[in-house]
Structure formats: structure tokens, C-alpha cells
Amino acid sequence: MASILFSESHNRKSFLHFFFIPWIIFGPFKVHITPEENALIEIKLALSRSLKQRGQQVMTQAELAGKIQSSQPRIAKAENGDASVSIELLIRAILATGATPKEIGQVIAEVG
């Protein structure tokens, strides 16, 4: 399952990058990701893609950051699928671009 995760997209590789550091240091090992963890990763990546698409059409990263009282680098991380970004921040940012809760629900429903 992990090999599928690593080969499908650059964002997924970035999102799961922390798995590679131990591999480099300690050698190959098997990564165990539960179906629930995989679903959460997929949801966060879908929300990140949605934010990036909507945000580029509506406002700059700096403007969006100001609107939700965050920082431009944090918005950049959110748009690029950084694992450290919470679902809450993703949803707040997407809502700030003018999306409705229903539209966010549709993004999540399309996962998997």
C-alpha cells in the first residue's frame, strides 16, 4: 500500500516525506498505514488542492493569510499539502475564499 502512496503524486511524496528519513538512516523498512490514515491523507490532500485552485483565482496568499489571521508561509504550506497543516486551517482558508460548507463537503465526498 505504501508503494502506491509514494508513486501516485509529488504532493503525496511531500506529505509522507517523514517516512524517508528513517529509511535513509536505518535502511529499508515496511511502512504501515491504516485505511483510516490513508483516508485522512487523501482528504487533506484534496482540501489542499481545492484551496490552491480557489485561492489562485480569488486572492494572493498574503491576502488570504490576513483574512484568516495566519501567515503567507502557512498558506503556502496548506496549498502544497504539508503534513503539518491542520484540517481546520484548510477548511478556514477554503471558506475564506468564498466556498460554502456544501462545496467543501463535495471535495471530501469525492475522495476515495
Secondary structure, DSSP 4 states (H G I P E B T S, - for coil): -HHHHHHH-HHHHHHTGGGHHHHHHH--------HHHHHHHHHHHHHHHHHHHHHHHH--HHHHHHHTT--HHHHHHHHTT-TTS-HHHHHHHHHHTT--HHHHHHHHHT--
